[in-house]
């Protein structure tokens, strides 16, 4: 069966290294979200947050292991700084 729902998204990276995400929903997609969820934006925010939180935790663990193995654990380190210091190797596979 052909899908009658569609959506697209665009991401714009801001100067402060944050990003703005815009999602465009067709009328069927919006109607469906509106029907099932009182406030579709709350549902979208929850989905994004939950997915990002899981991946951020994976990055944190990988980077913390690298830092500990290298013996370079700074005293003022935070979970946020560990995640932001992570650089993905080009041949590294991260499960989606």
N, C-alpha and C positions, 0 to 999 in steps of 0.2 A: 504494500500500500504506500502510495506517495504521501509524504508529510505535507500538511497544510500549514504548519507552523514554521516560522523562521525568525532568526534574530542575528544581529551582527554586533560586534563590539570594536571599539577603537581605543587605543591607549596613547596618551600624550605624556611624555616625561617632562616634568617641571624642572626649573632651574635648581630647585632645592633637593633634587634627587627623589622627590615623591612622584606620584603619577596620578593622572586623572583618567578614569575609565568611563566611557560612554557606551551604553548598551541601547540598541534600537530594536524594539520588538514589533513584529507585525501585529495586526489587529487580533488574530487568533491567539498568538502567544500572550499578548497582554490580557485578553479576555479570560484565558485559561488561568493565568496567575491571579487575576482579580477574583475569579470565581472560587479558587481553592484557598487563597490566602487573603485575609482582610487588608493587609498592607503589603503589596508585592515587594516594595523596596526593603522592608524588614526581612523578608524571606531571602532576597538576593544578597543582602548584607550578611546574613547568617551563613549562607552557602559559601560566599567568598571568604569570610573570616575563618570558618571551619577548615576549608581546604588549605588556606594559606598557613594556618596555625600548625597543621600536621606537617607540611613541607618545611616550615621554619624550624620546627623541632628536629627534623632530620638533618637539616643544614647545620644547626647548632651542634648536634652530636658529632657529625663528621669533622667540623672545624675544631671543636674542643679536643677531639682525639688527636688531630694534627698538631695542635698547639702543645698538648701534653707530651706527645712523642718527641717533639722538637725541643722540649724543655724551655719554652719561651712564654710561660704563663705570667702575664703582667699582674701586678697587684690591684690595679684599678679596673679590671676587666668586668664587663657586664654581658649578659646574654645577648643584648642588642648589639654590642660592639663585636661579639664573636660572630654573629650572623652576618653583620655588615662587612666583616673582614674576609668572608669566604669568597674564593675565586674558583670557579668550576674549571677543571682541566678539560681541554677539548675532547679528549678520548674517554672522559668519565661518563658513566651512564647513571642517570637519576631516574628512578621509577616514577612515572607520572601519577 
